[in-house]
Amino acid sequence: MLEIKDLHVSYGGIQALRGVSLNVPDGKIVTLIGANGAGKSTLMRTISGLVKAQSGSILWNGQELLGKPIDQIVASGIAMSPEGRRVFADLTVLENLKIGAYLRKDKAETEKDLEWVYSLFPRLKERSWQSAGTLSGGEQQMLAVGRALMSKPKLLMLDEPSLGLAPIVVREIFDIIRTVNQQGITVLLNEQNANMALKVADYAYVLETGTLTLSGTGAELLTNEQVKVAYLGKKRVDRT
């Protein structure tokens, strides 16, 4: 389980996270929703060790992550597919996937996981020798997720996986999220498509300007009037 307690993060003079506390239970999908700049990506980057926290605690299976180097965090079983995909454009699909497994020494198991990733994303296998920079946006997103899975994570963090993708590709990505979770991987999802994100979520949190303002099951937040108006496109009804 991932436990975040009273986390404060600043960029210069800007307070990005203000006393955030939340849990990500093993085997569940937990979704973060909120407007751009709410602190969702900052939270993920802090968990990954890319951003330093001012104070607070991030416990992963009882072990403190704050202050640990990024490679140790990855080795502990946490991987992130970053916003914007960030694939290595000049390397092949296969080379990108192998980079995801750079800390692993179990060569036979790594090869099995490569075939597993190819089974999840058949297009990646078809394009294994193609330069990643020549892939479509949807294929690059699949590659970013596949690269994260190659580290054999227990917790997979997905930062805006549907951003800029066609609806049919978005549905594909969400099907993969469900499949990966059903195979035992815990998922922390930051997603601008709040409707789809809440539908797959076991639990969800709303972040506003660095502060948690709402939490509940995905189903509860889907029917919450405040969430409907702010994030699901429902018009506010004036009852005055």
Number of C-alpha atoms within 10 A of each C-alpha: 16 22 17 20 16 14 21 22 23 17 13 7 6 8 15 22 25 19 16 20 16 17 15 21 18 15 17 20 27 25 28 27 26 24 15 12 13 20 25 27 21 21 24 22 17 18 26 23 20 13 16 17 22 14 15 17 20 24 17 19 13 10 12 14 21 20 11 11 12 16 13 14 18 21 14 17 15 25 27 25 25 21 17 16 21 12 20 17 15 13 15 19 29 19 17 23 26 19 15 20 21 12 14 15 9 9 10 9 12 18 14 12 18 21 14 15 21 17 12 18 19 14 13 23 17 11 16 17 13 18 17 23 15 14 16 11 18 21 20 22 27 25 27 26 28 25 26 25 26 25 25 22 20 20 28 25 27 25 24 20 27 26 17 12 16 11 10 9 17 19 14 14 21 17 14 16 21 15 13 16 18 13 9 14 22 25 29 24 28 27 24 19 17 22 18 17 23 25 16 20 23 20 23 28 24 21 22 19 17 24 19 21 12 15 16 15 16 24 15 14 23 21 11 13 14 14 20 17 13 14 18 16 11 12 10 11 7 5 4 3
